[in-house]
Amino acid sequence: MRTAHHVETVRAAEAALMARLPEGALMHRAAAGLAAACCSLLGRGRVYGSRVVLLVGSGDNGGDALYAGARLARRGAGVAAVLLGGRAHGAGLAALRAAGGRVTEDPYEALAAADLVLDGVTGIGGRGGLRPEAVPVARAARGSDAVVVAVDLPSGVDADTGEVAGEALRADATVTFGTYKPGLLVDPGREYAGALRLVDIGIGPYLPSVPDLEALQHEDVARLLPEPAAESDKYRRGVLGIVAGSARYPGAAVLAVAGALRGGAGAVRYVGPAREAVIAAHPETLVHAGPPEKAGRVQAWAVGPGLGDGPGAEVAVAEVLASDVPVLVDADGLRALDPEAVRERAAPTLLTPHAGEAAALLGTDRAEVEARRLAAVRELAARYGAAVLLKGSTTLVCGPGGTGPVRVNPTGTPWLATAGSGDVLSGLAGSLLAAGLGPLDAASCAAYLHGLAARRASAGAGPITATEVADALRAAWRDVREP
């Protein structure tokens, strides 16, 4: 599992470690790892004679870049530093000069010929976008043919949130130290970070056991996914009730049921007007005219996909929320959701909005949600007392009440931006709720499998449909269990 920690936590861990080390030892560790990463990015045998430009700010981030530049210079690279902070880390600058590096007065000439650029302008302590004087240099770096490597964090990205308030320098790779920072894993910051490399500098024992952000990996998901035992029957495996679809949107019901069946549900009970379409596509489904409470035994409900905006949708949501089993609310079910009704439930509730739906629930606009995804998912979870899966370019999952680590899904693909894919996700997550997973784990595993399935379905070949995503879920399960 990848874990990320806020800047304040990282600073405290670094201070605790530095108290036990000789002065400057921690920066040298970071610089050694950074230089090694740069060597691998330049390619074996290409360091000697390569041209490296350091964009150097006034803080420790610039010091890391200078010391790394000194190491590269000692290996035969031509290293030029561009001082953007008015001053530079004194010992780092001296080390660079002693190794044969230089300070350039013409950054544009140096950047035009560079093979690699180290972005050491602001680092994790920066707030807001790049300062005006750094913007033209950053643009020249990005417009060059060089590989751009961010030192710890791309300059202009907020380390704690991933927000980009102004201009930032987009990197091809980011070498980060000690632990990941939330802004490297959450959009829009994630898009600026490029490929991530983590350098161990020894602060692990000084970090808290509970991180601020988590990103599951194959082995984490495999450990959480339910496995039927020899004595399992459909009820022990979990029965999911689905209230979805309408005369206008029957396909939403079909896709939600598909996600549930391929998500491991022992059985699916469907309630709604799309019964004929559901049975035609999935004859194993148990169908009922409703109301939900008359449909039979279930271990969880999923409600909302394709319900439309009529009065029937509001009634269906209210009836499902009145049950004593876990409930997932998605899509049209979110329209008239009452925070008090959700908070008063004894059983868990999982909300799965996209950015537009989240904005409506929060009384703000979509752009605000997309710019501040971490804040939005925590606020929603706190306001409704529910777990929240916020869909989007970075899918985030927050536990009930907005506390604890937020989970970020690493498997998504832009090809998931297709009609019906959210309906598949609803059925998949609902099936895991019915199997007994808590809402945080159910949502996290569902998002992970959903993303893997989409990658499988697209296979680098381009557009996919929601049906293809559902069909690829079995392969996604296999990928997780047998990596």
C-alpha positions as CSV (number, residue, x, y, z in Angstrom):
1,M,0.0,0.0,0.0
2,R,1.2,3.5,-0.8
3,T,0.8,5.9,2.0
4,A,1.0,9.7,2.0
5,H,1.4,12.2,4.8
6,H,0.8,15.9,5.2
7,V,3.6,18.4,5.2
8,E,3.4,19.1,8.9
9,T,3.7,15.4,9.7
10,V,6.7,15.1,7.3
11,R,8.4,18.1,8.9
12,A,8.0,16.7,12.4
13,A,9.4,13.3,11.3
14,E,12.4,14.9,9.6
15,A,13.1,17.0,12.7
16,A,13.0,14.0,14.9
17,L,15.4,12.1,12.7
18,M,17.7,15.1,12.1
19,A,18.2,15.4,15.9
20,R,19.9,12.0,15.8
21,L,22.1,12.7,12.7
22,P,25.0,14.9,11.8
23,E,24.1,18.2,10.4
24,G,23.2,18.0,6.7
25,A,23.1,14.2,6.6
26,L,19.4,14.0,5.7
27,M,19.8,16.4,2.8
28,H,22.7,14.3,1.5
29,R,20.5,11.2,1.7
30,A,17.8,12.8,-0.3
31,A,20.3,14.2,-2.9
32,A,21.9,10.8,-3.3
33,G,18.6,9.2,-4.1
34,L,17.6,12.0,-6.4
35,A,20.9,11.8,-8.3
36,A,20.5,8.0,-8.7
37,A,17.0,8.5,-10.1
38,C,18.3,11.1,-12.5
39,C,21.1,8.7,-13.7
40,S,18.5,6.1,-14.5
41,L,16.3,8.6,-16.3
42,L,19.2,9.7,-18.4
43,G,20.0,6.1,-19.2
44,R,23.0,3.9,-18.5
45,G,26.1,5.3,-19.9
46,R,24.5,8.7,-20.8
47,V,25.4,10.7,-17.6
48,Y,28.9,11.6,-18.8
49,G,28.6,14.5,-21.2
50,S,24.9,15.0,-20.5
51,R,23.6,18.5,-19.9
52,V,21.6,19.1,-16.7
53,V,19.9,22.4,-15.6
54,L,18.9,23.0,-12.0
55,L,16.0,25.3,-11.3
56,V,16.9,26.4,-7.8
57,G,14.7,28.1,-5.2
58,S,15.8,29.5,-1.9
59,G,14.8,26.7,0.4
60,D,15.9,23.2,1.2
61,N,14.3,21.9,-2.0
62,G,16.8,24.0,-3.9
63,G,19.6,22.5,-1.7
64,D,18.5,19.0,-2.6
65,A,18.8,19.9,-6.3
66,L,22.2,21.5,-5.8
67,Y,23.7,18.6,-4.0
68,A,22.2,16.2,-6.5
69,G,23.7,18.4,-9.3
70,A,27.1,18.1,-7.6
71,R,26.9,14.3,-7.7
72,L,25.9,14.4,-11.4
73,A,28.8,16.8,-12.2
74,R,31.3,14.5,-10.5
75,R,30.0,11.8,-12.9
76,G,30.8,13.9,-15.9
77,A,27.6,15.8,-16.5
78,G,27.6,19.5,-17.4
79,V,25.5,21.1,-14.7
80,A,24.2,24.6,-14.7
81,A,22.1,26.2,-12.0
82,V,19.5,28.8,-12.4
83,L,18.9,30.7,-9.2
84,L,15.3,31.7,-8.9
85,G,14.9,32.5,-5.2
86,G,17.2,35.5,-5.0
87,R,19.5,33.4,-2.8
88,A,20.5,29.7,-2.7
89,H,21.4,27.1,-0.1
90,G,25.0,28.1,0.6
91,A,26.6,24.7,1.3
92,G,24.8,23.1,-1.7
93,L,25.9,25.9,-4.0
94,A,29.5,25.5,-2.8
95,A,29.3,21.7,-3.4
96,L,28.1,22.3,-6.9
97,R,30.9,24.7,-7.8
98,A,33.5,22.4,-6.2
99,A,32.3,19.6,-8.4
100,G,32.6,21.7,-11.6
101,G,29.0,22.9,-11.9
102,R,28.2,26.6,-12.5
103,V,25.6,29.2,-12.1
104,T,24.2,30.5,-15.4
105,E,23.0,34.0,-16.1
106,D,21.1,32.9,-19.2
107,P,18.6,30.2,-18.3
108,Y,17.0,30.1,-21.7
109,E,20.2,29.2,-23.5
110,A,20.9,26.5,-20.9
111,L,17.4,25.1,-21.1
112,A,17.5,24.9,-24.9
113,A,20.4,22.5,-24.8
114,A,19.4,20.5,-21.6
115,D,18.9,16.8,-21.5
116,L,17.4,16.9,-18.0
117,V,16.0,19.7,-15.8
118,L,15.7,19.4,-12.0
119,D,12.8,21.4,-10.6
120,G,13.9,22.5,-7.2
121,V,12.0,25.8,-7.1
122,T,9.5,25.5,-4.2
123,G,9.0,22.0,-2.9
124,I,6.5,20.9,-0.3
125,G,6.6,24.1,1.6
126,G,5.2,26.2,-1.3
127,R,1.8,27.6,-1.4
128,G,0.0,29.0,-4.4
129,G,1.3,28.8,-7.9
130,L,4.8,29.8,-9.2
131,R,5.9,33.3,-8.5
132,P,5.8,35.5,-11.6
133,E,9.5,35.7,-12.1
134,A,9.7,31.9,-12.2
135,V,6.9,31.4,-14.7
136,P,8.8,32.2,-18.0
137,V,11.7,29.9,-16.9
138,A,9.3,27.1,-16.0
139,R,7.5,27.5,-19.4
140,A,10.9,27.3,-21.1
141,A,11.8,24.2,-19.2
142,R,8.5,22.5,-20.1
143,G,8.9,23.6,-23.8
144,S,12.4,22.1,-24.1
145,D,13.3,18.6,-25.1
146,A,14.6,17.8,-21.6
147,V,13.2,15.3,-19.1
148,V,11.8,17.4,-16.3
149,V,12.2,15.9,-12.8
150,A,10.5,17.4,-9.8
151,V,12.4,17.4,-6.5
152,D,9.9,16.0,-3.9
153,L,6.9,17.8,-5.6
154,P,6.3,19.8,-8.8
155,S,6.6,23.5,-8.0
156,G,3.2,25.2,-7.8
157,V,1.4,22.1,-6.6
158,D,0.0,22.1,-3.0
159,A,1.6,19.1,-1.3
160,D,-1.3,18.5,1.1
161,T,-4.2,18.7,-1.4
162,G,-3.0,18.5,-5.0
163,E,-4.6,21.9,-5.7
164,V,-2.9,24.1,-8.3
165,A,-3.7,27.7,-7.6
166,G,-1.9,29.4,-10.4
167,E,0.8,28.1,-12.7
168,A,2.8,25.0,-11.9
169,L,5.7,23.1,-13.6
170,R,4.5,19.8,-15.1
171,A,7.1,17.1,-14.5
172,D,7.9,13.9,-16.4
173,A,8.9,12.3,-13.1
174,T,8.8,13.2,-9.5
175,V,11.4,11.9,-7.0
176,T,9.9,12.3,-3.5
177,F,11.5,11.7,-0.1
178,G,10.5,9.6,2.9
179,T,6.8,9.2,2.1
180,Y,4.4,10.2,-0.6
181,K,2.6,13.6,-0.3
182,P,-1.2,13.7,-0.9
183,G,-0.7,16.2,-3.7
184,L,1.2,13.6,-5.7
185,L,-1.7,11.2,-5.7
186,V,-4.7,13.5,-6.1
187,D,-5.6,15.5,-9.2
188,P,-5.0,18.0,-10.4
189,G,-1.6,17.7,-8.8
190,R,-1.2,14.1,-9.8
191,E,-1.3,15.1,-13.5
192,Y,1.7,17.4,-12.9
193,A,3.8,14.8,-11.1
194,G,4.4,12.3,-13.9
195,A,6.0,9.0,-12.8
196,L,6.6,8.7,-9.1
197,R,9.7,7.4,-7.4
198,L,10.0,7.2,-3.6
199,V,13.4,7.6,-1.9
200,D,13.8,6.2,1.6
201,I,15.6,8.7,3.8
202,G,14.9,7.0,7.1
203,I,11.9,8.9,8.4
204,G,9.6,5.9,8.3
205,P,9.9,5.1,12.1
206,Y,9.1,8.7,12.9
207,L,5.9,8.8,10.9
208,P,2.5,8.1,12.5
209,S,1.1,4.6,11.9
210,V,-2.1,6.1,10.4
211,P,-1.4,8.1,7.2
212,D,-3.4,10.9,5.7
213,L,-3.9,9.2,2.4
214,E,-3.7,5.6,1.2
215,A,-3.6,4.0,-2.2
216,L,-4.3,0.3,-2.3
217,Q,-2.3,-2.1,-4.4
218,H,-3.0,-5.6,-5.7
219,E,-2.1,-7.5,-2.5
220,D,-4.2,-5.1,-0.4
221,V,-7.3,-5.7,-2.6
222,A,-6.7,-9.4,-2.8
223,R,-6.6,-9.6,1.0
224,L,-9.9,-7.7,1.4
225,L,-11.9,-9.4,-1.3
226,P,-14.4,-12.0,-0.1
227,E,-13.6,-15.6,-0.8
228,P,-16.5,-18.2,-0.6
229,A,-15.9,-21.1,1.7
230,A,-17.0,-24.7,1.2
231,E,-20.2,-24.2,3.2
232,S,-21.1,-20.9,1.4
233,D,-24.6,-20.5,-0.1
234,K,-26.0,-17.5,-1.9
235,Y,-27.0,-15.8,1.3
236,R,-23.7,-16.3,3.0
237,R,-22.0,-14.8,-0.2
238,G,-24.4,-11.9,0.0
239,V,-27.6,-10.9,-1.7
240,L,-27.8,-7.4,-3.1
241,G,-31.0,-5.6,-3.7
242,I,-30.9,-3.1,-6.6
243,V,-33.5,-0.3,-7.2
244,A,-32.6,1.2,-10.5
245,G,-33.8,2.0,-14.0
246,S,-36.9,3.6,-15.4
247,A,-38.8,3.7,-18.7
248,R,-36.4,6.2,-20.0
249,Y,-33.2,4.5,-18.6
250,P,-33.7,0.7,-18.5
251,G,-30.0,0.2,-19.4
252,A,-28.9,1.6,-16.1
253,A,-30.6,-1.3,-14.3
254,V,-29.1,-3.8,-16.6
255,L,-25.6,-2.4,-16.1
256,A,-25.9,-2.2,-12.3
257,V,-27.1,-5.8,-12.2
258,A,-24.1,-6.8,-14.4
259,G,-21.7,-5.1,-12.0
260,A,-23.2,-6.8,-9.0
261,L,-23.2,-10.3,-10.6
262,R,-19.6,-9.9,-11.7
263,G,-18.7,-8.4,-8.3
264,G,-19.4,-11.7,-6.5
265,A,-22.9,-11.3,-5.2
266,G,-24.5,-14.6,-4.3
267,A,-27.8,-13.3,-5.8
268,V,-29.2,-10.1,-7.0
269,R,-32.8,-9.0,-6.3
270,Y,-33.9,-6.3,-8.8
271,V,-36.8,-3.9,-8.0
272,G,-38.0,-1.5,-10.7
273,P,-39.7,-1.0,-14.0
274,A,-36.9,-2.5,-16.2
275,R,-37.6,-6.1,-15.1
276,E,-38.0,-7.5,-18.6
277,A,-34.7,-5.9,-19.8
278,V,-32.9,-7.2,-16.7
279,I,-34.2,-10.8,-17.1
280,A,-33.4,-10.8,-20.8
281,A,-29.8,-9.8,-20.1
282,H,-29.3,-11.7,-16.8
283,P,-31.8,-14.5,-16.3
284,E,-30.3,-15.4,-12.9
285,T,-31.6,-12.2,-11.4
286,L,-34.5,-12.3,-9.0
287,V,-37.0,-9.6,-10.0
288,H,-39.9,-8.0,-8.1
289,A,-42.3,-5.2,-8.8
290,G,-41.7,-3.6,-5.4
291,P,-41.8,-1.9,-3.0
292,P,-38.2,-2.8,-1.9
293,E,-39.4,-4.1,1.6
294,K,-41.5,-6.7,-0.1
295,A,-38.7,-8.0,-2.5
296,G,-37.2,-10.5,-0.1
297,R,-34.1,-10.9,2.0
298,V,-31.0,-8.9,1.1
299,Q,-27.8,-8.1,2.9
300,A,-27.4,-4.6,1.2
301,W,-29.2,-2.3,-1.2
302,A,-28.0,-0.2,-4.1
303,V,-30.4,2.5,-5.2
304,G,-30.3,5.3,-7.8
305,P,-28.9,4.5,-11.2
306,G,-31.3,5.6,-13.9
307,L,-34.3,6.3,-11.6
308,G,-35.0,9.6,-13.2
309,D,-36.2,12.7,-11.4
310,G,-39.8,11.8,-10.8
311,P,-41.4,11.5,-7.4
312,G,-41.0,7.7,-7.5
313,A,-37.2,8.1,-7.2
314,E,-37.5,10.0,-3.9
315,V,-39.9,7.4,-2.5
316,A,-37.6,4.6,-3.5
317,V,-34.6,6.2,-1.8
318,A,-36.6,6.8,1.4
319,E,-37.8,3.2,1.5
320,V,-34.4,1.8,1.0
321,L,-32.8,4.1,3.6
322,A,-35.5,2.9,6.1
323,S,-34.0,-0.6,5.9
324,D,-31.5,-1.9,8.5
325,V,-28.9,-3.1,6.0
326,P,-26.0,-1.2,4.3
327,V,-27.2,1.1,1.5
328,L,-25.4,2.5,-1.5
329,V,-26.9,5.7,-3.0
330,D,-25.8,6.7,-6.5
331,A,-26.9,9.0,-9.4
332,D,-30.5,10.0,-9.4
333,G,-30.9,8.7,-5.8
334,L,-28.6,11.5,-4.7
335,R,-30.9,14.3,-6.0
336,A,-33.1,14.8,-2.9
337,L,-31.0,13.1,-0.3
338,D,-31.7,14.3,3.2
339,P,-28.5,14.5,5.3
340,E,-30.5,14.0,8.5
341,A,-32.1,10.8,7.2
342,V,-28.7,9.4,6.3
343,R,-27.0,10.4,9.6
344,E,-29.8,8.8,11.6
345,R,-29.3,5.3,10.0
346,A,-27.9,2.6,12.2
347,A,-26.5,0.7,9.2
348,P,-23.7,2.0,7.0
349,T,-24.4,4.2,4.0
350,L,-22.2,4.7,1.0
351,L,-22.7,7.7,-1.4
352,T,-21.1,7.5,-4.8
353,P,-21.4,10.9,-6.6
354,H,-19.4,12.3,-9.5
355,A,-18.2,15.9,-9.2
356,G,-21.4,17.5,-10.5
357,E,-23.5,15.5,-8.0
358,A,-21.1,16.2,-5.2
359,A,-21.4,19.9,-6.0
360,A,-25.2,19.8,-5.8
361,L,-25.0,18.0,-2.4
362,L,-22.5,20.6,-1.1
363,G,-24.3,23.7,-2.6
364,T,-21.3,24.7,-4.7
365,D,-20.2,24.4,-8.3
366,R,-18.5,21.5,-10.1
367,A,-15.2,23.4,-10.7
368,E,-14.8,24.0,-7.0
369,V,-15.2,20.3,-6.3
370,E,-12.7,19.3,-9.0
371,A,-10.2,21.8,-7.9
372,R,-10.5,20.8,-4.2
373,R,-11.2,17.1,-4.4
374,L,-9.8,16.1,-1.0
375,A,-11.7,18.8,0.8
376,A,-14.9,18.0,-1.0
377,V,-14.9,14.3,-0.2
378,R,-14.2,14.9,3.5
379,E,-16.9,17.6,3.7
380,L,-19.5,15.3,2.1
381,A,-18.6,12.4,4.5
382,A,-18.8,14.7,7.5
383,R,-22.1,16.3,6.4
384,Y,-23.9,13.1,5.7
385,G,-22.2,10.8,8.3
386,A,-21.6,8.4,5.4
387,A,-18.7,6.9,3.5
388,V,-18.3,8.7,0.2
389,L,-16.8,7.5,-3.1
390,L,-16.1,10.7,-5.2
391,K,-15.7,9.7,-8.8
392,G,-13.5,11.5,-11.3
393,S,-10.1,11.8,-12.7
394,T,-8.9,10.7,-9.2
395,T,-11.5,8.6,-7.5
396,L,-11.4,9.2,-3.7
397,V,-13.0,7.2,-0.9
398,C,-13.5,8.7,2.5
399,G,-14.9,6.8,5.5
400,P,-18.0,7.8,7.4
401,G,-17.8,11.1,9.1
402,G,-14.8,12.4,7.1
403,T,-12.2,11.0,9.5
404,G,-9.3,8.6,9.0
405,P,-7.2,8.2,5.9
406,V,-8.8,9.0,2.5
407,R,-8.1,6.3,-0.1
408,V,-7.2,7.3,-3.6
409,N,-7.7,4.8,-6.5
410,P,-4.6,4.3,-8.7
411,T,-6.2,2.2,-11.5
412,G,-8.5,4.6,-13.3
413,T,-8.3,5.4,-16.9
414,P,-9.9,8.3,-18.9
415,W,-11.7,5.7,-21.0
416,L,-14.0,5.2,-18.0
417,A,-15.7,8.5,-18.9
418,T,-18.4,6.7,-20.8
419,A,-22.2,6.3,-20.2
420,G,-23.1,3.6,-17.8
421,S,-19.7,2.9,-16.3
422,G,-20.9,4.4,-13.0
423,D,-23.9,2.1,-13.0
424,V,-21.5,-0.9,-13.2
425,L,-19.5,0.5,-10.3
426,S,-22.6,0.9,-8.2
427,G,-23.5,-2.7,-8.7
428,L,-20.0,-3.9,-8.0
429,A,-19.6,-1.8,-4.8
430,G,-23.0,-2.9,-3.7
431,S,-22.2,-6.6,-4.1
432,L,-19.1,-6.1,-1.9
433,L,-21.3,-4.4,0.8
434,A,-23.6,-7.4,0.6
435,A,-20.7,-9.7,1.1
436,G,-19.9,-8.1,4.4
437,L,-17.2,-5.5,3.6
438,G,-17.4,-2.2,5.3
439,P,-18.2,0.8,3.1
440,L,-14.6,2.1,3.0
441,D,-13.3,-1.3,1.9
442,A,-16.2,-2.1,-0.4
443,A,-15.9,1.3,-2.2
444,S,-12.0,1.1,-2.4
445,C,-12.0,-2.4,-3.8
446,A,-14.8,-1.7,-6.2
447,A,-13.0,1.4,-7.6
448,Y,-9.8,-0.6,-8.0
449,L,-11.4,-3.5,-9.8
450,H,-13.5,-1.1,-11.9
451,G,-10.3,0.7,-13.1
452,L,-8.5,-2.6,-13.8
453,A,-11.4,-3.8,-15.8
454,A,-11.5,-0.7,-17.9
455,R,-7.8,-1.0,-18.6
456,R,-8.4,-4.6,-19.6
457,A,-11.3,-3.6,-21.8
458,S,-9.4,-0.8,-23.6
459,A,-6.1,-2.7,-23.8
460,G,-4.6,0.4,-25.2
461,A,-6.9,0.3,-28.2
462,G,-9.2,3.2,-27.4
463,P,-12.8,3.7,-26.5
464,I,-14.8,1.1,-24.5
465,T,-18.4,0.7,-23.4
466,A,-19.8,0.1,-19.9
467,T,-20.8,-3.4,-21.0
468,E,-17.2,-4.1,-21.9
469,V,-16.1,-2.9,-18.5
470,A,-18.6,-5.2,-16.8
471,D,-17.5,-8.1,-19.0
472,A,-13.8,-7.5,-18.0
473,L,-14.4,-7.6,-14.2
474,R,-13.7,-11.3,-14.0
475,A,-10.3,-10.8,-15.5
476,A,-9.7,-7.9,-13.1
477,W,-10.4,-10.3,-10.2
478,R,-7.9,-12.7,-11.6
479,D,-5.3,-9.9,-12.0
480,V,-5.6,-9.0,-8.4
481,R,-5.5,-12.6,-7.1
482,E,-2.8,-13.8,-9.4
483,P,-0.6,-10.8,-10.2
